[in-house]
Amino acid sequence: MLATLQQATRVAVITGAGMSAESGVPTFRGAGGLWRSYRPEDLATPQAFARDPQTVWEWYRWRQRLIAAASPNAGHTALAALQIVRPGWRVLTQNVDGLHQRAGNPGVLEMHGSIWRTRCVSCRRPGPTDPALDEETAPLPRCVCAALMRPDVVWFGEALDADVLAAAWTVVENAEAVIVVGTSAVVYPVAALPRAARARNVPLIEINVEDTPLTGSVTHVIRATAATALPALASQL
Ligand code: ZN
């Protein structure tokens, strides 16, 4: 595996919630992800936003504050440092927290959008970073077309941005190795990316603290957290 990565100039690194776990960012799923009495599935949908945009925005502002208080961990930093000497390494993330960018990683493909961006629910025009981060009850942001702005993230039941997904496919199709970090990779269409790499015999490396549905089809497993495994890996390349 090391020889492969040492020789590879183009590597796709697909990251998920486990990437940010050691930064103290909750996954917002499962019992620990409850906010008030809501589950993420009750809030992160277009229907929820249409019904009660105030509550959805309050939840996102709460999440923004948690993420703002977190910092990139040693895994984010290692990937960012590695990309300086290996510019063909490309991060594709399912995370919306922006921690890869805060670590200094350029060219990150945010497949599920960013909690730091807004866009109009009607005309899709991008808006500024939500200015009311610290004010849970501040007026909801509005577009110049008068419709509400929403967090620019992919909600349950929504399709990924076609351009971002196409760019992710290009990266994976050209990769000489694919590393999957901290994600169970079960949600399509992102789940199809590592499987497509395997289908054309590209080495597939999993970094995860536990088995995932992908484990059986990877070529190498590193049973460790992102913040432990990535600096160790980078130091050998
Ligand atoms: Zn608009």
Boltz pocket constraint, residues with backbone or C-beta under 6 A from the ligand:
constraints:
  - pocket:
      binder: B
      contacts: [[A, 120], [A, 121], [A, 122], [A, 123], [A, 124], [A, 125], [A, 143], [A, 144], [A, 145], [A, 146], [A, 147]]
      max_distance: 6.0
